[in-house]
Amino acid sequence: MIGKQIRMERIMNRENGRTLIVPMDHGVSAGPIPGLEDMKTAIGKVVDGGANAIVIHKGVVRTGHRGRGTDVGLIVHLSASTSLSPDPNSKVLVCTVEEAIKLGADGVSIHVNIGADDEKEMLKDFGEVSKQCQTWGMPLLAMMYTRGKKIKSESDVEVVKHAARVAAELGADLVKVSYTGDAESFRTVVEGCAVPVLIAGGEKAENDIDVLKNIKNCVLAGGGGVSIGRNVFQHEDPTRMIKAIKAIIHEDVSVEKAIAILEGKAKK
């Protein structure tokens, strides 16, 4: 579908098929956490760094996700739960594909917790959203996390492979999963999934080098890029962090060169 292809090119690099997405939907799940108190300012910083797209909820779009400068791909998040809930893993739909279209979205995203008590409901919602996306030619990013009684580790390669495959089988165009720890194991996740696989950033990391190494290994394993939030918008310099990540994903630079960019020491 030409509409989906055009929208995909707004959220991905059409030359290499990779993307740098910054999810900024945390206000619903965790409130106005550090880095996201002022959404216009936060979004401006990651756009200035060169992010391909951001993920936000519909209310943020209504208040103006961009008011100046360069545009950025817009992905509207359809799922929600809060940390105050008795079961934060239970995600429900709070927006529709049609609403996202009216808001000018280039794509939509959903969150599914594979292994959670309410997995069946989330999969049912996934199926319905996928159907709507097919109807409207809307790209679908599936954020697939492995959380539940049977899950010993969210980054275990076997469960991550399974989660990624579920997303592809149910019609996702992009899949976001936890990083499995090394390029070799992550390559098996990519090989078992028919659509681009992105890695999540997770909790705020202790150091930037580990984050950049994981991103480099994701690319080396054939991954489609990243969907990283807190390790970007909670960084002391989000714009420069984005520039360093972008250099790895879109310019294939080394981790050392990316660190130099982050530290402002790269040769011009």
N, C-alpha and C positions, 0 to 999 in steps of 0.2 A: 504494500500500500504506500503510495507516494506521500500521503500525509504523515504517516509514521516515520518514513525515511527522513523527511524534512525535519521533523521534530527531533529525531535522534541526532541529527547533525548539529542541533543547537545545544545538545548536552554532552556530545562527545567530539573528539578530534577526528574529523573525517579522513585524515591521512593515515593515522595509525590505529584507529578503532579503540583508543583508550580514553579514559576520562578521569577528571579530578573533581569529585563531588564533595561538598561540605554540608553534611546534615546539621540543621540548626533548629530542629523541631523539639528540643529538649524542654522547652518551657511548659509543655503540657505534662510531661512525665515527672519533671523535677523542679519546676518553677523557674524564676529568673536567676539561674545559676551564673557564677562569674563568667564574664565574656559575652553573655547574652542579655545583659540588663537593658541595653539600648540596641534594638535590632537593626536600625538603619546604619548605625556606626559599625556594628559587628559585620554586617553584610558588606558594607563599603570596604572594610579592610581585606576581606578575602577576595572580593572582586578586583581590587587594586593589585593583588598578587597574581591574578590570572586563573582563578578557579573556573572550571567549565560550567558548573551548575551548583545550585544550593537546594536544600530540601527544607521547606517550611510549611507550617499549617496555614489554612485558608484565612484565618483572621489577620495574620501578619501581612498577607498579600493585600487585603482590603485597606490596611493602614498605610500601604505604600512600601513595598519591599525595596524599591529603588527610586530615588528621587533625583539622582545626578550621575554623571560619569558613564562609564562603560556598562553595557547591559550584561546580563548573566543568565544562563539557562535556569528556568524555573521548574522545579519539581514540587508538586503539592502532595503532602503526606496525608493519607486517608485513614490511618490507624491511630488509636490512642488508648492509653491507660495512665494512671498516676501511681507514683510511689506510695501514696497514702492508701491505696486500695488493699483489701485483704489478699488479693491475687493480682499483683502488678503484671504478671505474665499473660494475663487474659486481655488480649487486644480486641477492640471493637471498631467498627467503621464509623467515622464521624464526618465524612465528606464523600461525595460521589465523583465519578469521572466527569459527568456533565457539569457539575459545579466547578471543577478544576478547569475545564475548557472555557467556561464563562470568565474565569479569573485570568485567562491568558497563559495557562500552564503549557510547558513543553513536554511534560511527563508527569506521572503520578507514582507514588510509592506506597507499599503496604508493608506491615511488619507481621511476621508469623513466627511463633515460638514452637518449633518442632519438639515434641516430647512433653509439652505442657498439658495440664489437665484439660484445657479447653482447645486442644489442637484441632479437633474435628470442626469446631465452629470457625476457627481461623482459616482452615482449609476451604470450608464452604464459602466464606467471604472471598478468599483468594480466587476461587473459581468464578464467582459472580463478577468480581472486578476485572478479571482477565477477559471475560466475555464482553464487558462494556468497552474495554480497551481495544479489542478486536473490531468492535462496531465502529468506534470513533477514530481509529488509527492513532491511538495514544500510547506512547512508550510506557512500559511498566517496569519499575525497579522493585524487586522483591528483597526485603531485608529478612534473611532467614537465620534465625538464631536457634541453637540447640539447648533447650532449657527444660528440665523436668526430672522426674524421679529416676528414670532410666539413664540419664545423662551424667556420667562421672566427670567429664571434662568438656567444656564448650568448644575447645580447640582440638579435640580428638579427631584425627583425619577421617575415620570411618563415619562418624556422625555428621561431620561437615560435608563430606562427599554426598551423603544421603540427602542432606538439607538442600544442597545446591541442585542436585538432580531433581528433587521435588519441584523446585521453582521452575526449572526449564520444562519439565513435563507438563506443568499446569499453565504455561504460556507467558512466563516472564521474559522480558527482553534484556534485562540486566539482573544480576544476582549479587547480593552483598552477604558475605559470610565472615566468620571469624578466621583469622590467619592461623594456620596449623603449625607454625613455628620454624619451618625451613622450606627452601625452594623445592626440594625433592618431594616431600609429602604434599605440598600445595599443588605441584604439577599434576598429581593424580586427581585432585579436585577439579582442576581445569579440564583435564582430559575426559572426565566423566560428565561434563556439563556442556550442552550445545550452545550456550549463550555466554557472553562475557562475564567473568567472575571478578568481583571487586572485593578488596579486603576492608574490614572495619578497623577502626582505630582503637576502640575500647576505652578503658579508663585513661585518664591523663597519665602519660608515661613519665618515668623518673628522668630520662634523658632523651634528647633529640636524636642521637646517633642510632639508638635501637629502632626508633620509629622509621628513620630513613633507610636503615638496613632492611627492615621488613618490607618496605615498599619496593626497594630494589630487587629483593628476592621474589616478590610477587610478579614483577615485570619479567624477570628471568624465567620464571615458571610458566609464562604465557598468560598471566592475569591481565584483566582489562583495566586495571587502575585501582583507585581507592575511593572509599566513601568515609572520610575521616572528619570527625567533629571536634571533640574536646582537645585533641592534640594539635588542633589548629586555632580555634577561636579562644582557647584558654592559654595560648602561648603568649609570651611577653611581646612578641612581634609577629602577629598573625600574617601580615602581608609578606614578610620575608620568609616565613615558614612555608607559605604557599608557593613562593617562587622556587624554593629549594625542592619541594615535592614535584612541582611542575617540571623542573629540569630533569628529574629522574624519569618521570612518566612520558614526557613528550620530546625530550632531547637525548634520552638514554645516557645521561652523564653518570659518572661514578658517584658513590656515596661521598668520597672525599671532596669531589667538586661541589656536590650539593651542600656539604657542610661549610665549604668556603663561601658559597652564596648566602647561606644562613647567617654566617658571621660577618658578611660584608667584605670578604677578602678576595672574592673571585675577580680575576683579571677581566677587564672589559675589552 
